[in-house]
Amino acid sequence: MIPGAWHGSWCFDRLREPLERGGHAMFAPDLPGAGGDARAMARVSLERWGKFIVDEMRRLPGPLILCAHSRGGIVASQAAEMAPDDVAALVYISGALIPNGRSLHDVIGRTMGEGAFGASLSPVNDGLGLRFSPDTAATFFYNRCEVSDQTACVARLIDEPVRPLTTNLRLTAERFGRIPRHYVECVDDNTFPLAVQRAMQAELPCETVTTLESDHSPFICMPDRLVMALTTIANRVERKEQ
């Protein structure tokens, strides 16, 4: 599990027990440098994040499915390009499914930089990071969550390194392109609106698409339904592996 921008591995905690009960193991590392100081953020790059995920995968038994939320999509894609033989499938959970030669900022960032979302961002660490305003975070990330969950989650948000957001992905059909892709789209998402999610899918079609009546954070507002979606995908992957 790869967390999205401003989030850490904690956001997937509600998925662990039901996934393990179903016979799956869940691993959710924090990305190095996220939430760090200027020195830590200066070392962050999309390539280093991709290499970090590859190193983590190679410590684990397979088959491995990379599940990425939001910005985590570009990290999963980069890792898959680096080590396609280690990835059985890719799952984008309202994820940034960005084609070769373009950056997340190219595809989504300019639109998100406008209006209330853009107004919620402020630079930190000499411009190496972005902080999201706690006053508006629930509106964009947790609009279908319980108020108590909104409060708890907003308190755990961290600063986001900027550099990976503006890095062009380098993906090839021979490596990234041969890994099955799956998309979990979220209908009531105020961060990646459904039209944006579907435009990304149109450019890079996926083997399956699951639709959830969720906000941007289904792992908080409907973890059981997300577990069902992930389990269905995992079972499909396992049948292919046999």
C-alpha positions in Angstrom: 0.0 0.0 0.0 1.4 3.4 -1.0 -0.1 6.4 0.7 -1.0 9.6 -1.2 0.1 13.2 -0.7 0.0 14.5 2.9 -0.7 11.0 4.2 1.3 8.2 5.8 0.9 4.5 6.2 -1.5 5.1 9.1 -4.3 5.8 6.6 -4.5 2.1 5.7 -4.7 0.7 9.2 -8.4 -0.2 8.9 -7.7 -2.5 6.0 -5.1 -4.7 7.7 -7.2 -6.9 9.9 -9.9 -7.8 7.3 -7.3 -8.3 4.6 -5.3 -10.6 6.8 -8.5 -12.4 7.9 -9.0 -13.1 4.2 -5.6 -14.7 3.8 -3.6 -11.7 2.5 -0.7 -9.9 4.0 -0.6 -6.1 3.9 2.5 -4.0 4.0 2.3 -0.2 4.1 5.7 1.7 4.4 6.0 5.5 4.9 7.8 7.2 2.0 11.2 8.6 3.1 11.3 12.4 3.4 7.6 12.9 3.5 6.8 15.2 6.4 10.5 15.8 6.9 12.5 19.0 7.3 14.2 20.8 4.4 17.2 18.5 4.4 15.0 15.4 4.2 12.8 16.9 1.5 15.8 18.0 -0.6 16.8 14.3 -1.0 13.3 13.3 -2.2 12.8 12.4 -5.9 10.3 10.3 -7.7 13.1 7.9 -8.7 14.3 7.5 -5.1 10.7 6.8 -4.0 10.4 4.2 -6.8 13.6 2.6 -5.7 12.5 2.6 -2.1 9.3 0.7 -3.0 11.3 -1.8 -5.1 13.7 -2.4 -2.2 10.7 -2.9 0.1 9.0 -5.3 -2.3 12.1 -7.5 -2.6 12.1 -8.1 1.1 8.6 -9.6 0.8 7.1 -12.9 -0.5 5.1 -12.7 -3.7 3.0 -12.4 -5.6 2.9 -8.7 -4.8 0.2 -6.2 -5.7 1.0 -2.5 -5.5 -2.0 -0.6 -4.3 -1.6 3.2 -4.6 -3.8 6.0 -3.3 -3.9 9.4 -5.0 -0.3 10.8 -5.6 1.0 7.3 -4.6 0.0 6.3 -8.2 3.1 7.9 -9.7 5.3 6.1 -7.2 3.7 2.8 -8.0 4.1 3.4 -11.7 7.7 4.3 -11.3 8.4 1.2 -9.1 6.6 -1.0 -11.6 8.8 0.3 -14.5 11.9 -0.3 -12.4 11.0 -3.9 -11.4 8.1 -5.3 -13.5 8.9 -8.9 -12.6 8.2 -8.1 -9.0 4.7 -6.7 -9.5 1.8 -9.0 -10.2 -0.7 -6.1 -10.6 -1.2 -2.4 -10.0 -4.2 -1.0 -8.2 -4.9 2.8 -8.3 -7.3 3.9 -5.6 -8.5 7.2 -6.9 -4.9 7.2 -8.0 -2.7 9.4 -10.2 -2.6 7.2 -13.4 -0.2 9.4 -15.4 1.2 8.4 -18.9 4.7 8.4 -20.0 6.4 11.8 -20.5 4.0 13.7 -18.3 3.9 14.7 -14.6 1.2 14.7 -12.1 1.2 18.5 -12.2 0.8 18.4 -16.0 -2.3 16.2 -15.8 -3.9 17.3 -12.5 -1.9 20.0 -10.8 -2.8 23.0 -12.8 -6.5 22.5 -12.2 -5.9 21.7 -8.5 -3.8 24.8 -8.1 -6.9 26.9 -8.7 -9.8 27.8 -6.4 -10.2 26.6 -2.8 -7.8 23.6 -3.2 -5.0 25.9 -4.4 -5.8 28.3 -1.6 -5.3 25.5 0.9 -1.7 25.1 0.0 1.2 26.9 1.5 5.0 26.4 0.8 7.3 25.1 3.5 11.0 24.3 3.8 12.1 26.9 1.3 9.5 25.8 -1.2 10.6 22.1 -1.1 7.3 21.1 0.4 3.6 22.0 0.5 1.4 22.1 3.6 -2.3 21.6 3.4 -4.6 23.8 5.5 -6.2 21.8 8.3 -9.2 24.2 8.0 -10.2 22.8 4.6 -8.6 19.3 4.6 -11.8 17.5 5.6 -13.7 19.1 2.7 -11.3 17.7 0.2 -10.1 14.4 1.7 -12.8 13.2 4.1 -16.2 14.7 3.1 -18.0 11.4 3.6 -16.3 10.5 6.8 -17.6 10.7 10.4 -16.7 14.0 12.1 -14.6 12.2 14.7 -12.6 10.6 11.8 -12.2 13.9 10.0 -10.7 15.5 13.1 -8.4 12.6 13.8 -7.2 12.3 10.2 -6.6 16.0 9.7 -4.4 16.0 12.8 -2.1 13.4 11.2 -1.5 15.1 7.8 2.1 15.8 7.0 4.0 18.2 4.6 4.3 16.9 1.0 7.6 17.1 -1.0 7.1 19.0 -4.2 9.7 17.5 -6.5 7.9 14.2 -7.4 4.7 16.2 -8.3 6.5 17.9 -11.2 8.7 15.0 -12.4 7.8 13.5 -15.8 7.3 9.8 -15.6 9.4 7.6 -17.8 7.4 4.5 -18.6 7.7 1.9 -21.3 5.2 -0.6 -22.8 7.7 -3.4 -22.4 8.0 -2.9 -18.6 5.2 -0.9 -16.9 2.9 -1.5 -19.8 2.8 -5.3 -19.4 1.6 -5.2 -15.8 -2.2 -5.6 -15.3 -3.8 -2.3 -14.0 -6.9 -2.0 -11.9 -8.7 1.2 -10.9 -10.9 1.9 -7.9 -12.8 5.1 -8.6 -14.5 7.2 -6.0 -17.7 9.0 -7.0 -17.8 11.7 -4.4 -14.1 12.7 -4.5 -13.4 16.4 -4.1 -9.7 16.0 -4.7 -9.6 14.0 -7.9 -13.2 14.5 -9.3 -14.7 11.5 -11.0 -14.3 13.2 -14.4 -10.6 13.5 -13.8 -10.3 9.9 -12.7 -12.1 8.7 -15.8 -10.0 10.8 -18.1 -6.9 9.2 -16.7 -8.5 5.7 -17.2 -9.4 6.6 -20.8 -5.7 7.5 -21.5 -4.4 4.4 -19.8 -7.2 1.8 -19.8 -7.3 -0.7 -16.9 -8.3 -4.4 -16.8 -11.0 -3.7 -14.2 -12.7 -0.7 -12.7 -14.5 -0.7 -9.4 -16.8 2.2 -8.5 -17.3 3.2 -4.9 -19.7 5.8 -3.6 -16.8 7.2 -1.6 -14.9 10.4 -1.0 -11.1 10.6 -1.6 -10.4 8.3 1.3 -12.4 5.1 1.0 -9.9 3.4 3.5 -11.5 5.7 6.2 -15.2 6.2 5.1 -15.8 2.7 3.7 -12.9 0.3 4.5 -15.1 -2.8 4.2 -16.1 -2.0 0.7 -12.5 -1.2 -0.3 -11.4 -4.5 1.2 -14.0 -6.3 -0.9 -12.7 -4.5 -4.0 -9.0 -5.3 -3.2 -9.9 -8.9 -2.4 -11.7 -9.4 -5.7 -8.7 -8.0 -7.6 -6.3 -10.2 -5.5 -8.3 -13.3 -6.2 -8.3 -12.5 -9.9 -4.5 -12.1 -9.8 -4.0 -15.4 -7.9 -6.1 -17.3 -10.5 -3.8 -15.9 -13.3 -0.7 -16.9 -11.3 -1.8 -20.5 -11.0 
